[in-house]
Amino acid sequence: MSIVRKFIQAKKNGQKLTLLTAYEALTAAMLEAEGVDCLLVGDSVGMVLLGYSSTLPVTMDEMIHHAKAVRRGAPKSFVIGDLPLKGIERGPRQALQSSKRFMKEAKCDAVKIEWHPDALKSVALLVKNKIPVMAHIGLTPQNTGAGGKFKVQGQEARRAAELLKEALLLEKAGVFAVLLECVPIPVARVITGRLKIPTIGIGAGPYCDGQVLVFQDMIGLFKKFSPRFVKRFADADALMRKAVRQYAAEVKGRIFPSSKEGFLMNEKEADLFGRMVE
């Protein structure tokens, strides 16, 4: 059974799916070891690691660089490459080229694409070329624009109905899952119930078939802003800051390094060296 089919089978069996973002090998290896179902190489890497103010400047070369690192760290995991705006903005043919790069260069198992005017055409072309696709609807950062405000999607009945229609059209086009971002709980529940494929929620409540969070949000490391839907399961920022302060204090206080963190010579060689440098 393919990884994608196992993903869909999880919904049929009522098994919740766990997804987290990964941008480099160290984190990817840890997530694989802890049994996370899927690693998403998100274009959020631009804001989390690369210092961009939005996801819009992220390039395909940057995404491939990070996706390759994730695959090296997690060779057995289900890895999804997130198509950035710069990888799809010229239309379906570009989306196909970008997706092929994810699959061939980074050894991804699937790609994710945000809803946009050409989304259905792009999905159809990717599926035709046997590339598994996860769709992303609701709040789609690529459509928000640089400096734009993130807003919950589907709080009005008309927009909620549009989201359901988008999800059904994407399912018909052949996606294997739909990610729902910042969608009201009742709307996400209806969409999840109507689809035969899994829904993955981020800020979409408990009724989705799986959940995804940005890893650095989940561990309390990224603190530029904190969406309401994020639960911090740790305070990595505080832990790391404490470690940095202690390191600096011990270096300045001549506590670190001690002989325990260094290497010695045997007495004969040390004696010889001393005579050589006299």
DRENVOMAR-542981 format. One record per residue: residue in three letters; x, y, z negated of N, C-alpha, C in turn. Coordinates in steps of 0.02 Angstrom, whole numbers, plus 50000, padded with zeros to 5 digits. Layout:
residues N
ALAXYZXYZXYZ...
end
This chain:
residues 278
MET500424994050000500005000050000500445006350000SER500295011050045500695017150049500585021449987ILE501055026149976500995030549919500365034749923VAL500195037149983499595041149992498975037049976ARG498945030849998498365026549983498305025249909LYS498875024649874498855023749802498565029949768PHE498725035749796498475042049771497705042149775ILE497445040049832496725039949842496405034449799GLN496745028849792496485023349751496405025349678ALA496835029849655496795032149586496125035449573LYS495865039149622495205042249613494665036949607LYS494695031949650494195026549648494205022949581ASN494805022449552494875018849488494775023249427GLY494655029749440494545034349384495185035949346GLN495755035249378496405036749346496615043849361LYS496735047749310496955054649319497665054849346LEU497795059549391498445060249422498835066049391THR499475065149381499895070349352500395072849404LEU500395079349415500855082549461501205088349425LEU501835089249440502215094949415502665097449471THR502825103849470503305106449518504015104249500ALA504415103549550505135102249541505505105849596TYR506055108949578506435112849627507165110649634GLU507385106249589508085104049591508135097049562ALA508735094049570508825086949555508765085249481LEU509015089549438509015088049366508305087149339THR507875092049354507185091649333506825085849367ALA506945084949431506625079549468506785072749438ALA507405071649420507605065249390507245064049324MET507175069349284506825068649220506085067149231LEU505765070549278505055069449290504935062349316GLU505385060049359505315053149383505385048249326ALA505875049349282505985044749226505395044549178GLU505035050149173504455050549128503805048549161GLY503835046349224503245043449256502745048349284VAL502945054549299502485059349331502305056549400ASP501665056849417501425053649478501685056849542CYS501775063349541501955066849603502355073149587LEU502865074449626503265080549619503115085149677LEU502925091249662502765096249713503335101349717VAL503655101549775504165106649786503795112849811GLY503575116949763503135122549780503515128649805ASP503165132649847503475138949867503515143849808SER503215141849753503295145749690504025146049668VAL504445141949698505165142349685505425149449696GLY505105152949743505315159749757505265164349698MET504725163649659504615167849601504965165149539VAL504985158449534505255155349473506015155249472LEU506325153549528507055152749529507425157749573LEU507105160449625507475164449673507405171949663GLY506995174049616506965181149600506505185249644TYR506105182149686505625185849727505025187949685SER504685193249706504095195549669503465191949691SER503505188049745502935184049769503225178149806THR502785173949832503005168149872503125169949945LEU502915175849965502915177550036503605177550070PRO504145179550036504795179550070505125172750078VAL504855167650046505185161050046505225158250117THR505815155850136505925153250203505905145550204MET505845142850263505875135550270506565132850251ASP507085136450268507765134250249507825133650174GLU507545138550138507565138250065507155132350039MET506585131150068506165125550046506505118850060ILE506825118250117507175112050133507755110950085HIS508125116150069508675115750021508435112849955HIS507885115449929507635113249864507305106249869ALA506965104949924506645098449932507155092849936LYS507705094149970508245089149975508535087649906ALA508615092949867508885091949799508405087749756VAL507755089149763507255085349725507275077949746ARG507315076649810507335069749833507965066149807ARG508525069549806509135066449780509045064649706GLY508705069049669508615067749598508075062649583ALA507595062049629507025057549617506895053249679PRO507335048449692507285044549754506665040149760LYS506335038649703505755034149705505085037849699SER505105044349689504485048049675504105049949739PHE503465051349730503045054149782503175061649783VAL503495064049836503695071049839503315074649895ILE503025080349878502655084349926503025090949938GLY503135092650001503435099050018502905104150033ASP502965109950003502465115250010502655119850069LEU502215120150118502355124350177502305131750159PRO502855135550164502825142650148502505146550205LEU502315152650191502005156850242502455157450303LYS503095158350292503555159150348503635152750389GLY503375147250364503415140950401502785139250440ILE502265143550434501625142050468501325148150502GLU501605154150492501265160250513501185160950588ARG501575157350627501515157750700501025152750728GLY500695148850685500175144450709500315137050699PRO499855132750723499905125550712500545122250736ARG500805124550793501415121450819502005122650771GLN502035128650744502555130050695502455125950632ALA501825125250611501675121150552501915114050562LEU501825111450622502055104650638502815104250635GLN503155109150665503885109150663504145109450591SER503835113750551504055114350482503925107950443SER503365104850455503195098650421503675093050439LYS503855092750503504335087650525505005088650490ARG505195094950478505815096150441505775093450370PHE505205094650337505125091850270505195084250271MET504885081050319504875073750321505555070850340LYS505885073950389506515071150415507125073350374GLU507175079850361507775082450328507765081350253ALA507175082050223507125081650149506815075150125LYS506595070850172506305064450154505685065250109CYS505295070450121504665071250084504165065950107ASP503675064550064503155059750081502545063050112ALA502465069550100501875073250123502025080650121VAL501565084650149501635091850145500985094750116LYS501045100850090500455104550066500375110850107ILE499755112550124499635118550163499055122450132GLU499145129050126498625133250099498105134850153TRP497485135950129496945137850175497115144550208HIS497035144850273497125150950312496735150050377PRO496675155250418496245154750477496385148750523ASP497015146650528497185141050572497265134450533ALA497045134350471497175128450429496905122050458LEU496285122150481495975116050507496345113550570LYS496525118250614496905116250674497585113450655SER497905116550606498565114150585498515107250554VAL498015106350510497915099750478497795094450531ALA497365095850579497205090950631497835088950669LEU498265093850684498875092450721499365088350679LEU499415090050616499875086250572499635079050563VAL498995078250551498715071550542498805067450606LYS498705070650663498805067250727499515064650734ASN499985068350704500695066450706500895062250645LYS500395059550611500505054850555500885058050496ILE500745064350484501035067850426500495068650374PRO500565065550315500055066250262500025073450237VAL499415075950228499315082950210498885083650148MET499115087650100498705089950045498505097150061ALA497865098750055497635105550067497585109350001HIS497585115950006497585120349947497065125849960ILE496535125949919496015131049927495885134549860GLY495445139549862495325143549803495785149549805LEU496145150649751496655155849751497255153349791THR497405156749845497965154849889498445160749891PRO498995160349853499465165949847499725168649913GLN499785164349964500035166750028499555171650061ASN498915171250043498405175750071498275181850027THR498575181949968498465187449922498875193549940GLY499465192349969499885197849989500365199949934ALA500915202949953501415205249905501105210449859GLY501165209449795500895214249747500155213749737GLY499825209049772499105208449765498915205149699LYS498285206449678498055203549615497775196649626PHE497945192049581497675185349583496985185449551LYS496495182649584495805182949561495485176049565VAL495095174349514494725168049515494275167949576GLN494255162249610493865161449671493245157149658GLY492665159349681492065155249676491615157049618GLN491705162849588491255164849534490595167349560GLU490575169249624489935171049656489695164949695ALA489045163849696488755157849726488955157149800ARG488955162749837489125162349908489845159949918ARG490305162749878491005160649884491095153449861ALA490735151449810490765144449787490555139649842ALA490015141549877489775137349933490295137049989GLU490645142650000491175142650051491735137850033LEU491915137749969492445133249946492255125949956LEU491625124349941491395117449952491435115750026LYS491215120450068491235119350141491955118350164GLU492415122550140493125121750159493385114950139ALA493225112750079493465106250054493205100550098LEU492565100850115492265095550156492565095550226LEU492685101450254492985101850321493695099150320LEU494055100650268494745098150262494765090650254GLU494295087950215494245080750208494105077550276LYS493645080450313493475077850379494075078250427ALA494485083450418495075084250460495625079350444GLY495585076050385496055070750371496535071750314VAL496445077050273496895077850216496785072250166PHE497295070650127497225065250078497045067750008ALA497085074449999496915077449934496815084949944VAL496435087849898496325095149899496525098049832LEU496965103049833497155106549772496675112449763LEU496385113049704495925118549688496265123149638GLU496395129349657496725134049612496255139649590CYS496215140749525495805146149496495095145949522VAL494775140349513494085139249533493675137849470PRO493075140749463492675139549403492535132049393ILE492505130049330492415123049313491805119949348PRO491215123149348490635119949380490735118949455VAL491085123649488491205123049560491695117349574ALA492225117049535492715111649543492395104849531ARG491935104649484491605098249468491185095949527VAL490825100549559490415098749617490855096549674ILE491385100349688491825098549744492135091649732THR492355090349672492655083849655492155078249665GLY491535079449646491015074449654490825073049726ARG490885078149769490695077449839491235074249882LEU491855075049862492405072349902492575065149885LYS492765061449936493005054649925493755054549910ILE494085059949927494805060649915494915064349849PRO495505063749819495625066949754495655074549758THR495425077749704495545084849694496075085649640ILE496515090349650497035091949601496915099049577GLY496835099749513496665106349486497255110049456ILE497245116649465497685121149428497255127149412GLY497045127449350496555132549331495865131049358ALA495695124549364495055122549391494685117849344GLY494895117349282494525113449233494675106049231PRO494315102449188494475095449172494185090249219TYR493755092149265493405087149305493775085349370CYS494315088749385494705086949444495025080149433ASP495215076949488495505070149484496225070249458GLY496535075949460497215076549435497365083749418GLN497945084949389498135091649369498855093049392VAL498995099449406499665101549423499815108049386LEU500425108749364500665114949335501375116249360VAL501575122549359502275124249370502665121949309PHE503185118049320503565115049264503815120349215GLN504085125749242504365130949198503815134549158ASP503205134749184502645137349145502475132549089MET502435126149106502225121049059502695120348999ILE503345121449010503815120848954503965127548921GLY503625132848943503725139348910504375142748928LEU504615141748990505245144649010505145150949052PHE504635150949094504495156749137504005161349102LYS504235167349083503815171649042503685178549072LYS503805179249138503645185649170502905187049164PHE502515181849173501795182249161501555175149146SER500995174649113500725168049095499995167649113PRO499815164049166499115163349184498715160149127ARG498085161949124497645159349071497615151749072PHE497665148749131497575141549136498195137549114VAL498735140849099499345137249079499325135649005LYS499455129348989499575127348920500325126048913ARG500625129248864501345128248852501435122448803PHE501755117248828501865111248788502525111548749ALA502905116848761503535117948725503715125248731ASP504225127348694504475134248699505215133848718ALA505325131848781506015130948804506395137548805ASP506045143048818506365149548819506695151148752ALA506325150148698506585151548631507165146848614LEU507105140548632507625135648618508275137348655MET508205139248718508795140848759509125147348736ARG508715152248719508995158548694509395157448629LYS509115153248586509455151748523510135148448537ALA510145143848585510765140448602511275145348630VAL511055149948672511515154948701511805159448647ARG511375161648601511615165948546512125162248502GLN511985155848488512445152048446513105150848481TYR513075149448546513695148448585514115154748583ALA513815160548597514185166848598514485168348529ALA514095167148477514335168548409514925164048391GLU514895157748411515435153048393516065154348433VAL515995156648495516595158348534516925164548503LYS516525169648491516805175848462517065174748391GLY516755170148355516975168748287517525163448282ARG517785161348340518325156448344518135149648312ILE517505148048317517265141548292517265136448348PHE517075138648408517075134348467517565137148518PRO517965132748550518005125548538518485123948481SER518355118348449518815115748398519215110048429SER519655107048389520055101548416519615095648437LYS519015095248409518555089748427518325090348499GLU518305096548526518095097448595518685098148643GLY519285096448619519875097048662520245090548669PHE520815090748702521225084848716521935085948690LEU522225080848661522895081348633523395077248675MET524035078148661524565074248693524875069848640ASN525145064148661525505060248611526145064048592GLU526395062548535526935066448505527555066648549LYS527705061048581528305060648623528245065348683GLU527675065148717527575069448775527545076848756ALA527245078148698527205085148675527905087748660ASP528315083548632529005085348616529395086848679LEU529305082448729529645083248793529425089748827PHE528785090948827528515096948858528805103248824GLY528855102948757529125108648721529835110248741ARG530245105048752530935106048773530975108748844MET530505106448887530505108548957530355115948965VAL529965118748920529755125748928530145130548885GLU530645128048848531055132448806531465137148849
end
